[in-house]
Amino acid sequence: MLENRMRVTVIGGGPGGYVAAIRAAQLGAAVTLIEKGTLGGTCLNIGCIPTKALLHTAFLYEDILNADRWGITASAALDFPAVQAGKRRIVERLVDGVRMLMKANGITVVEGEASFVSQKSLVVKNGAASSAVDFDRAIIATGSEPVVPPIPGIDLPCCIDSTGALALENVPNTLAVIGGGVIGIEIAAIYASFGTKVTVIEMMDEILPHMDAELAKNLRHDMARKGVAFFLKAKVLAVAGKDGAASLRVLTEKGEETLAADKVLVAVGRKPRADVLRMESIGVVLDGNRIIVNDRMETRVPGVYAVGDCTGGLLLAHVASAQGEVAAENALGSDAKFSARTTPFCVYARPELAGVGLTETQATEMNIAHAVGRFPLAANGKALIEGDTSGLVKIISGKPYGEILGVHILGPHATDLIAEAALSIGTEATLDEIIATIHAHPTLAEAIREAALAVENRAIHILPGSGRIKKPVPQG
């Protein structure tokens, strides 16, 4: 009977929240989802999806401009308002899809901002109206928000966050990007392909500090060859505005420099958004803005769970979704646990960069006995066909058993190829098992098998005994 169903309330309709709501409904719960904005959250509306939509269009435009290398004579004119309209259509379709899934799974969607009244009840405010929502279990998925660094002038109109960068009405002539993480690099790649002169300013000694350092360096070199400038070990001291543009004072290794830009993208990271629900009043424990949870996604309050960016840790949409499923299953009586072992990290630049498991640096710092195999895509037939051969596949395996510890890929479709590597780590596969798996030819995936062979100095399509291959032998 309906009155005997477990009442589960989910706060937040992003990839953590709406997935949790669907999984709870599948398990028989009566589910209410509370969302103060638009279903789909940051990812669908102002994050992952619009970014990748613009990246796809930017790279298509770049390919048309360079079509003569394939023997095709073509010209292209950029209609940026139409580009933005196309992006919005994709976003709207996916948001409509989430809305349809809510309806199909019998989930009640309530618009408004929630706050806890007790450990079993919430109040939802929408303008002047408010309503009470009682629950047996609650799943918090309030997401994250951009970090605003304490730089003088950072609040000027010429300074924008990722949301503003994805909604520009015109392509800027010049763009300064503060932060060389995933968000900064992807948006830099978008506008560089559209013709903007882009400069990236990063405080660390390399971009993408959480990725494999060797491959991050290679990606930076690729982007530099296409005109993107980089200041590493650099700090923005102040931003000044004049006539709608910006002037940045930047402290570099060589001293202080001044950089002019039409727009300044502030992309130094995101922080959990978890201090908005009066959670502490019911006993939920926060560490700063981060909700403390265990591997079952439980807070310190029985029956109250939290998932995704609001818990800190890995601020990734696919992590939020996986945690949402774990929380929903535990809310309905299971004993599921979340593990980040198989979490892929992806950068949708050109070439793409993706990694899972340990990096070479991490394995060394952890004193884990390991070996490394590299296979350059310059020796891969499909990469040659696609005209993108600057990347490589890198595998870190343990000694003496050859278990896969980490895989890192720089090249076309790296973000798709990484799934095989994640599965290998999750199933505790060894080099021998990857090698024994026949990979279709010609495919980019062959490079994963070749990298596994390279760990044992058995790679077929590179010169024997070579380490970092500079003149690989192309496949037939």
C-alpha positions as CSV (number, residue, x, y, z in Angstrom):
1,M,0.0,0.0,0.0
2,L,1.1,3.5,-0.7
3,E,1.1,4.6,2.9
4,N,3.6,1.8,3.8
5,R,6.2,2.9,1.2
6,M,9.4,4.5,2.5
7,R,9.3,8.3,2.0
8,V,12.6,9.5,0.5
9,T,13.3,13.1,-0.1
10,V,16.1,14.2,-2.3
11,I,17.4,17.8,-2.1
12,G,19.0,18.9,-5.4
13,G,18.2,17.8,-8.9
14,G,21.8,17.5,-10.4
15,P,23.4,14.2,-11.5
16,G,23.8,13.1,-7.9
17,G,20.2,14.0,-6.8
18,Y,18.1,13.0,-9.8
19,V,20.0,9.6,-10.1
20,A,19.4,9.0,-6.4
21,A,15.7,9.8,-6.8
22,I,15.4,7.4,-9.7
23,R,17.2,4.6,-7.9
24,A,15.1,5.1,-4.8
25,A,11.9,5.0,-6.9
26,Q,13.1,1.8,-8.6
27,L,13.4,0.2,-5.2
28,G,9.9,1.1,-4.3
29,A,10.2,4.3,-2.3
30,A,7.8,7.3,-2.5
31,V,10.2,9.9,-3.7
32,T,10.1,13.7,-3.5
33,L,12.8,15.7,-5.3
34,I,13.3,19.3,-4.3
35,E,15.1,21.6,-6.7
36,K,15.4,25.4,-6.4
37,G,16.6,25.9,-10.0
38,T,16.5,23.8,-13.1
39,L,16.5,20.0,-13.1
40,G,19.9,18.7,-14.1
41,G,21.9,21.0,-11.9
42,T,25.2,22.5,-12.8
43,C,26.3,19.6,-15.0
44,L,23.4,19.7,-17.5
45,N,22.7,23.5,-17.4
46,I,26.0,25.4,-16.9
47,G,28.7,22.8,-16.6
48,C,29.6,19.5,-18.3
49,I,27.0,19.5,-21.1
50,P,27.2,23.1,-22.4
51,T,31.0,23.0,-22.2
52,K,31.2,19.8,-24.3
53,A,28.7,21.1,-26.7
54,L,30.8,24.2,-27.3
55,L,34.0,22.2,-27.5
56,H,32.5,19.9,-30.2
57,T,31.5,22.9,-32.3
58,A,34.8,24.7,-31.7
59,F,36.8,21.6,-32.9
60,L,34.5,21.1,-35.9
61,Y,35.1,24.8,-36.9
62,E,38.8,24.2,-36.4
63,D,38.7,21.1,-38.6
64,I,36.9,22.9,-41.4
65,L,39.4,25.7,-41.4
66,N,42.2,23.1,-41.7
67,A,40.4,20.8,-44.1
68,D,43.0,21.4,-46.8
69,R,45.3,18.9,-45.1
70,W,42.8,16.2,-46.2
71,G,42.6,17.5,-49.7
72,I,39.3,19.3,-49.1
73,T,38.8,22.9,-50.0
74,A,36.4,24.5,-47.6
75,S,35.6,27.8,-45.9
76,A,33.8,28.5,-42.7
77,A,32.0,31.5,-41.2
78,L,31.4,31.5,-37.5
79,D,27.8,32.4,-36.4
80,F,28.3,32.5,-32.7
81,P,24.7,33.3,-31.7
82,A,23.7,30.2,-33.7
83,V,26.4,28.2,-31.9
84,Q,25.0,29.3,-28.6
85,A,21.4,28.5,-29.7
86,G,22.6,25.0,-30.7
87,K,24.1,24.5,-27.2
88,R,20.9,25.6,-25.6
89,R,18.9,23.1,-27.6
90,I,21.1,20.3,-26.4
91,V,20.8,21.4,-22.8
92,E,17.0,21.9,-23.1
93,R,16.6,18.4,-24.6
94,L,18.5,16.8,-21.8
95,V,16.7,18.7,-19.1
96,D,13.4,17.7,-20.6
97,G,14.7,14.1,-20.5
98,V,15.3,14.4,-16.8
99,R,11.9,15.9,-16.3
100,M,10.4,13.0,-18.3
101,L,12.3,10.4,-16.1
102,M,11.0,12.0,-13.0
103,K,7.4,11.6,-14.2
104,A,8.0,8.1,-15.6
105,N,9.3,7.0,-12.2
106,G,6.5,8.6,-10.2
107,I,8.8,11.1,-8.5
108,T,7.2,14.3,-7.1
109,V,9.2,17.3,-8.0
110,V,8.9,20.4,-5.7
111,E,10.4,23.7,-6.8
112,G,11.9,25.8,-4.1
113,E,14.7,26.0,-1.5
114,A,14.7,23.5,1.3
115,S,15.8,23.8,4.9
116,F,15.6,21.3,7.7
117,V,13.1,21.7,10.5
118,S,13.9,18.4,12.2
119,Q,15.5,15.0,11.4
120,K,12.3,14.0,9.6
121,S,10.9,17.1,8.1
122,L,11.8,20.0,5.8
123,V,10.3,23.3,4.8
124,V,10.4,24.4,1.2
125,K,10.2,28.1,0.3
126,N,9.3,29.3,-3.2
127,G,9.0,33.0,-3.1
128,A,6.4,33.9,-0.6
129,A,5.0,30.4,-0.5
130,S,6.2,27.6,1.7
131,S,5.3,24.0,2.2
132,A,6.3,21.2,4.6
133,V,7.8,17.9,3.4
134,D,8.0,15.0,5.8
135,F,10.4,12.1,5.1
136,D,11.8,8.8,6.4
137,R,15.1,9.2,4.6
138,A,16.7,12.3,3.1
139,I,19.5,12.5,0.5
140,I,21.3,15.9,0.2
141,A,22.8,16.7,-3.2
142,T,23.2,20.5,-3.1
143,G,26.3,20.5,-5.4
144,S,29.1,23.2,-5.5
145,E,29.8,26.7,-6.6
146,P,32.8,28.5,-8.0
147,V,35.6,29.7,-5.8
148,V,36.2,33.4,-5.9
149,P,39.9,34.2,-5.1
150,P,40.7,37.3,-3.0
151,I,42.2,39.2,-5.9
152,P,41.6,43.0,-6.0
153,G,39.3,43.8,-9.0
154,I,38.0,40.3,-9.4
155,D,34.5,41.6,-9.2
156,L,34.8,43.8,-12.2
157,P,32.3,43.2,-15.1
158,C,35.1,42.0,-17.3
159,C,35.7,39.1,-14.9
160,I,33.5,36.1,-15.5
161,D,33.1,32.6,-14.1
162,S,32.5,29.4,-16.1
163,T,28.8,30.2,-16.3
164,G,29.5,33.5,-17.9
165,A,32.2,32.1,-20.2
166,L,29.7,29.6,-21.6
167,A,27.0,32.3,-22.2
168,L,29.1,35.0,-24.0
169,E,27.3,36.6,-26.8
170,N,30.4,37.3,-28.8
171,V,33.8,35.6,-29.1
172,P,36.4,37.8,-27.3
173,N,39.5,38.8,-29.1
174,T,41.6,38.1,-26.0
175,L,40.9,36.0,-22.9
176,A,42.9,35.6,-19.7
177,V,42.2,32.4,-17.8
178,I,43.1,32.4,-14.1
179,G,43.5,28.7,-13.3
180,G,44.9,25.8,-15.3
181,G,42.6,23.1,-14.0
182,V,40.0,21.2,-16.0
183,I,37.5,24.1,-16.3
184,G,40.1,26.6,-17.3
185,I,41.8,24.3,-19.8
186,E,38.5,23.3,-21.5
187,I,37.2,26.8,-21.8
188,A,40.7,27.9,-23.1
189,A,40.4,25.2,-25.7
190,I,37.0,26.4,-26.8
191,Y,37.9,30.0,-27.4
192,A,41.3,29.3,-28.8
193,S,39.6,27.2,-31.5
194,F,37.1,30.0,-32.2
195,G,40.1,32.3,-32.8
196,T,40.6,34.0,-29.4
197,K,44.1,34.8,-28.2
198,V,44.1,32.9,-24.9
199,T,46.5,33.2,-22.0
200,V,46.4,30.7,-19.0
201,I,47.8,31.7,-15.7
202,E,48.5,28.8,-13.3
203,M,50.1,29.0,-9.8
204,M,51.4,25.4,-9.9
205,D,54.4,24.3,-11.9
206,E,52.2,22.5,-14.4
207,I,48.6,22.6,-15.6
208,L,46.1,20.0,-14.5
209,P,48.0,19.1,-11.3
210,H,45.8,16.2,-10.5
211,M,46.5,14.4,-13.8
212,D,49.6,12.5,-14.9
213,A,52.3,15.2,-15.1
214,E,53.9,13.8,-18.2
215,L,50.7,13.8,-20.2
216,A,49.6,17.2,-18.8
217,K,52.9,18.7,-20.0
218,N,52.4,17.2,-23.5
219,L,48.9,18.6,-23.6
220,R,50.2,22.1,-22.7
221,H,52.8,21.9,-25.4
222,D,50.1,20.9,-28.0
223,M,47.9,23.8,-26.9
224,A,50.9,26.2,-27.0
225,R,51.6,25.1,-30.6
226,K,48.1,26.2,-31.4
227,G,48.6,29.7,-29.9
228,V,47.6,29.4,-26.3
229,A,50.1,31.1,-24.0
230,F,50.9,29.8,-20.5
231,F,52.2,31.4,-17.3
232,L,53.2,28.7,-14.9
233,K,54.2,29.3,-11.2
234,A,52.4,32.6,-11.7
235,K,50.0,34.6,-9.6
236,V,47.5,37.3,-10.5
237,L,48.1,40.3,-8.1
238,A,45.2,42.5,-9.3
239,V,42.8,43.2,-12.1
240,A,41.9,46.6,-13.3
241,G,39.2,47.5,-15.8
242,K,39.1,50.2,-18.5
243,D,36.6,50.6,-21.3
244,G,35.1,47.2,-20.6
245,A,38.4,45.4,-20.9
246,A,40.9,44.2,-18.3
247,S,44.5,44.8,-17.3
248,L,46.1,42.1,-15.1
249,R,49.1,42.4,-12.9
250,V,50.8,39.0,-13.0
251,L,53.7,37.9,-10.9
252,T,55.8,35.4,-12.8
253,E,59.1,33.7,-12.3
254,K,60.7,36.6,-14.4
255,G,59.0,39.3,-12.3
256,E,55.8,41.3,-12.6
257,E,54.1,41.6,-16.0
258,T,51.0,43.3,-17.3
259,L,48.5,41.4,-19.4
260,A,45.6,42.9,-21.3
261,A,42.4,41.0,-22.0
262,D,38.9,41.6,-23.2
263,K,37.6,39.0,-20.6
264,V,39.1,37.3,-17.6
265,L,37.8,33.8,-16.8
266,V,38.2,33.0,-13.1
267,A,38.5,29.2,-12.9
268,V,40.5,28.4,-9.7
269,G,38.1,25.6,-8.7
270,R,34.8,24.9,-7.1
271,K,33.8,24.4,-3.4
272,P,31.0,22.4,-1.8
273,R,27.7,24.2,-1.4
274,A,26.4,22.6,1.8
275,D,25.8,25.4,4.3
276,V,22.4,26.4,3.0
277,L,20.0,23.9,4.6
278,R,20.3,24.5,8.3
279,M,21.7,21.0,8.5
280,E,23.8,21.6,11.6
281,S,20.6,22.3,13.5
282,I,19.7,18.7,13.2
283,G,23.1,17.3,13.9
284,V,24.7,17.0,10.4
285,V,28.4,17.6,10.8
286,L,30.2,19.9,8.4
287,D,33.9,20.4,7.8
288,G,33.9,23.9,6.4
289,N,31.3,23.7,3.7
290,R,31.8,20.0,3.2
291,I,29.3,17.4,4.6
292,I,31.0,14.6,6.4
293,V,29.9,11.2,5.2
294,N,31.1,7.6,5.4
295,D,31.5,5.2,2.5
296,R,27.8,4.4,2.7
297,M,27.2,8.1,2.0
298,E,25.6,8.5,5.5
299,T,25.9,11.7,7.5
300,R,26.2,11.5,11.3
301,V,22.3,11.7,11.4
302,P,20.6,8.3,10.9
303,G,18.6,8.3,7.8
304,V,20.2,11.4,6.3
305,Y,22.6,10.9,3.4
306,A,24.7,13.2,1.2
307,V,26.2,12.7,-2.2
308,G,28.2,14.6,-4.9
309,D,30.0,17.9,-4.7
310,C,28.5,18.9,-1.4
311,T,30.6,16.1,0.3
312,G,33.9,17.5,-1.1
313,G,36.4,15.0,-2.4
314,L,36.0,14.3,-6.1
315,L,33.8,17.0,-7.6
316,L,32.8,15.0,-10.7
317,A,29.3,14.4,-12.1
318,H,29.9,10.7,-12.6
319,V,31.1,10.4,-9.0
320,A,27.9,12.2,-7.8
321,S,25.7,9.7,-9.8
322,A,27.5,6.7,-8.4
323,Q,27.2,8.0,-4.9
324,G,23.5,8.8,-5.5
325,E,22.9,5.1,-6.3
326,V,24.8,4.0,-3.2
327,A,22.8,6.4,-1.0
328,A,19.5,5.4,-2.4
329,E,20.2,1.7,-2.0
330,N,21.3,2.2,1.6
331,A,18.2,4.4,2.3
332,L,16.1,1.4,1.3
333,G,17.9,-1.1,3.4
334,S,21.0,-2.3,1.4
335,D,24.6,-2.2,2.5
336,A,26.2,-0.6,-0.5
337,K,29.6,1.2,-0.4
338,F,31.2,3.8,-2.6
339,S,34.8,3.3,-3.8
340,A,36.6,5.9,-5.9
341,R,39.1,3.3,-7.2
342,T,37.7,3.2,-10.7
343,T,36.9,6.9,-11.1
344,P,38.1,8.3,-14.4
345,F,39.4,11.9,-14.7
346,C,38.7,13.5,-18.0
347,V,39.7,16.7,-19.8
348,Y,37.9,17.4,-23.1
349,A,40.6,19.5,-24.7
350,R,42.3,18.6,-28.0
351,P,43.8,16.2,-27.7
352,E,41.7,14.7,-24.9
353,L,43.3,13.6,-21.6
354,A,41.9,10.9,-19.4
355,G,43.3,8.9,-16.5
356,V,42.2,6.4,-13.9
357,G,44.0,4.9,-11.0
358,L,47.5,5.9,-9.8
359,T,49.8,8.2,-11.7
360,E,53.4,7.4,-12.1
361,T,54.3,10.1,-9.5
362,Q,51.8,8.7,-7.0
363,A,53.1,5.1,-7.3
364,T,56.6,6.4,-6.7
365,E,55.6,8.5,-3.7
366,M,53.7,5.6,-2.2
367,N,56.8,3.3,-2.6
368,I,54.8,0.9,-4.7
369,A,57.0,-1.3,-6.9
370,H,55.8,-0.7,-10.4
371,A,56.7,-0.6,-14.1
372,V,55.6,1.8,-16.8
373,G,54.7,1.1,-20.4
374,R,54.2,3.9,-23.0
375,F,52.8,3.6,-26.5
376,P,52.8,6.7,-28.8
377,L,49.8,7.3,-31.0
378,A,52.1,8.3,-33.8
379,A,52.5,4.5,-34.2
380,N,48.7,3.8,-34.2
381,G,47.0,3.5,-37.6
382,K,43.6,5.0,-36.5
383,A,45.3,8.0,-35.0
384,L,47.2,8.6,-38.2
385,I,43.9,8.3,-40.1
386,E,42.3,10.9,-37.8
387,G,45.3,13.2,-38.0
388,D,45.9,13.4,-34.3
389,T,49.1,11.6,-33.4
390,S,50.7,13.7,-30.7
391,G,49.4,11.7,-27.8
392,L,50.2,8.4,-26.0
393,V,48.9,5.7,-23.8
394,K,50.7,5.1,-20.5
395,I,50.1,2.1,-18.2
396,I,51.4,1.7,-14.7
397,S,51.5,-1.9,-13.4
398,G,52.5,-3.4,-10.1
399,K,55.4,-5.7,-9.5
400,P,55.7,-8.7,-9.5
401,Y,52.1,-9.6,-10.5
402,G,51.5,-7.1,-13.3
403,E,48.2,-5.8,-11.8
404,I,46.9,-2.6,-13.5
405,L,47.5,0.4,-11.1
406,G,46.8,3.2,-13.5
407,V,46.2,4.1,-17.1
408,H,46.6,7.5,-18.6
409,I,45.7,8.4,-22.2
410,L,46.4,11.6,-24.2
411,G,44.8,11.5,-27.6
412,P,41.5,11.5,-29.6
413,H,38.6,9.8,-27.8
414,A,40.7,9.3,-24.6
415,T,37.6,10.0,-22.5
416,D,35.8,7.1,-24.2
417,L,38.8,4.7,-24.2
418,I,39.4,5.2,-20.4
419,A,36.4,3.0,-19.6
420,E,38.4,-0.2,-20.5
421,A,41.1,0.9,-18.1
422,A,38.6,1.7,-15.3
423,L,37.1,-1.8,-15.8
424,S,40.6,-3.3,-15.7
425,I,41.3,-1.7,-12.3
426,G,37.9,-2.6,-10.9
427,T,38.3,-6.3,-11.9
428,E,41.9,-6.3,-10.7
429,A,43.0,-7.3,-14.2
430,T,46.7,-7.8,-15.0
431,L,48.8,-7.0,-18.0
432,D,48.4,-10.5,-19.3
433,E,44.6,-10.2,-19.4
434,I,44.7,-7.0,-21.4
435,I,47.3,-8.5,-23.7
436,A,45.2,-11.7,-24.1
437,T,42.2,-9.5,-25.1
438,I,42.0,-9.1,-28.9
439,H,41.6,-5.5,-29.8
440,A,40.1,-4.6,-33.2
441,H,42.3,-3.1,-36.0
442,P,42.5,-0.3,-36.9
443,T,41.3,1.3,-33.6
444,L,42.7,3.7,-31.1
445,A,42.0,1.0,-28.4
446,E,44.9,-1.1,-29.9
447,A,47.2,1.4,-28.2
448,I,46.1,0.3,-24.8
449,R,47.1,-3.3,-25.5
450,E,50.4,-2.1,-27.0
451,A,51.1,0.0,-23.9
452,A,50.5,-3.2,-21.8
453,L,53.0,-5.0,-24.0
454,A,55.4,-2.1,-23.7
455,V,55.6,-2.6,-19.9
456,E,57.3,-5.9,-20.6
457,N,59.3,-4.5,-23.6
458,R,57.1,-6.6,-25.9
459,A,55.3,-3.8,-27.9
460,I,54.9,-4.8,-31.6
461,H,54.7,-1.5,-33.4
462,I,57.5,0.5,-31.8
463,L,61.3,-0.1,-32.0
464,P,62.5,-2.8,-29.6
465,G,64.2,-1.6,-26.4
466,S,63.1,2.0,-26.9
467,G,61.7,4.0,-24.0
468,R,60.2,7.2,-25.1
469,I,59.7,6.7,-28.8
470,K,60.5,9.6,-31.1
471,K,60.3,7.9,-34.4
472,P,57.8,5.1,-34.1
473,V,57.0,2.6,-36.9
474,P,53.5,3.2,-38.2
475,Q,51.1,0.3,-38.3
476,G,50.1,-1.2,-41.6
